[in-house]
Amino acid sequence: MTYLLDRLNLGPSRRLTAHCQADDWEFHPFYTSGTCPICGWQPEGWPQPVPAWAARLETVQWDFVALLGLFALLLVAGYLVASAAGGLVPGR
């Protein structure tokens, strides 16, 4: 397995484990955003993997964005159906 990871150039940061002294837990900081999943402790020297733009994207309420996209799609579909059925009167 280590040979495969070296061949994929995943680097040592993905295989590095940290040990939290507060709750006696070993974890992989790469997969837990650099913090202990139980208490939130961050190992020294471990960079925060989330860039600023990605942190801003987490604050967006994607359900409303999807709802607006669905509404726009339904408006376009309604317009296409109405124009194909001759329901749109030209000049109005």
C-alpha positions in Angstrom: 0.0 0.0 0.0 2.8 2.4 0.8 4.4 1.7 -2.6 1.1 2.6 -4.3 0.8 5.8 -2.3 4.4 6.7 -3.2 3.7 6.0 -6.9 0.6 8.3 -6.8 2.7 11.1 -5.3 0.3 11.7 -2.5 3.1 12.9 -0.3 3.7 12.2 3.4 1.1 14.8 4.6 -1.8 12.4 3.7 -0.3 9.5 5.6 0.8 11.6 8.7 -1.1 10.9 11.9 -1.3 13.1 14.9 -2.0 12.2 18.5 -4.3 14.3 20.6 -3.2 14.3 24.3 -6.6 15.6 25.5 -8.6 12.7 24.5 -5.9 10.1 23.6 -7.0 9.9 20.0 -5.0 9.4 16.8 -6.3 11.0 13.6 -5.2 12.0 10.2 -5.1 15.9 10.0 -5.4 15.8 6.2 -8.9 14.2 6.4 -10.2 16.2 9.4 -9.3 19.8 8.2 -6.2 19.8 10.3 -8.0 19.5 13.7 -8.9 16.7 16.1 -12.4 15.6 15.3 -13.4 15.3 19.0 -12.0 18.4 20.7 -10.8 20.6 17.8 -7.1 20.6 18.8 -4.8 21.5 15.9 -1.3 20.0 15.7 1.6 22.6 15.7 2.9 23.3 12.3 -0.1 21.9 10.5 -1.4 24.4 8.0 -5.1 25.0 7.6 -6.0 23.2 4.3 -9.0 25.3 3.5 -8.3 28.5 1.4 -10.1 31.7 2.1 -12.4 31.4 -1.0 -13.4 27.9 0.0 -14.3 29.1 3.5 -16.5 31.8 2.0 -18.3 29.2 -0.1 -19.2 27.3 3.0 -21.3 30.2 4.2 -23.4 30.2 1.0 -26.9 28.7 1.5 -26.8 26.4 -1.5 -30.4 25.3 -1.1 -31.6 28.8 -2.0 -29.2 29.0 -4.9 -30.5 25.6 -6.2 -34.1 26.9 -5.6 -33.4 30.0 -7.7 -31.8 27.9 -10.4 -34.8 25.6 -10.5 -37.1 28.6 -10.7 -35.2 30.0 -13.6 -35.2 26.6 -15.4 -38.9 26.3 -15.0 -39.5 29.8 -16.4 -37.4 29.0 -19.5 -39.2 25.7 -19.9 -42.6 27.4 -19.5 -41.7 30.0 -22.1 -40.5 27.3 -24.6 -43.7 25.3 -24.1 -45.9 28.3 -24.4 -44.2 29.5 -27.6 -44.3 26.0 -29.1 -48.1 25.8 -28.4 -48.7 29.2 -29.9 -49.8 30.7 -26.5 -47.6 33.7 -26.8 -49.2 36.6 -28.7 -46.6 38.6 -30.6 -46.4 42.3 -29.9 -47.6 42.2 -26.3 
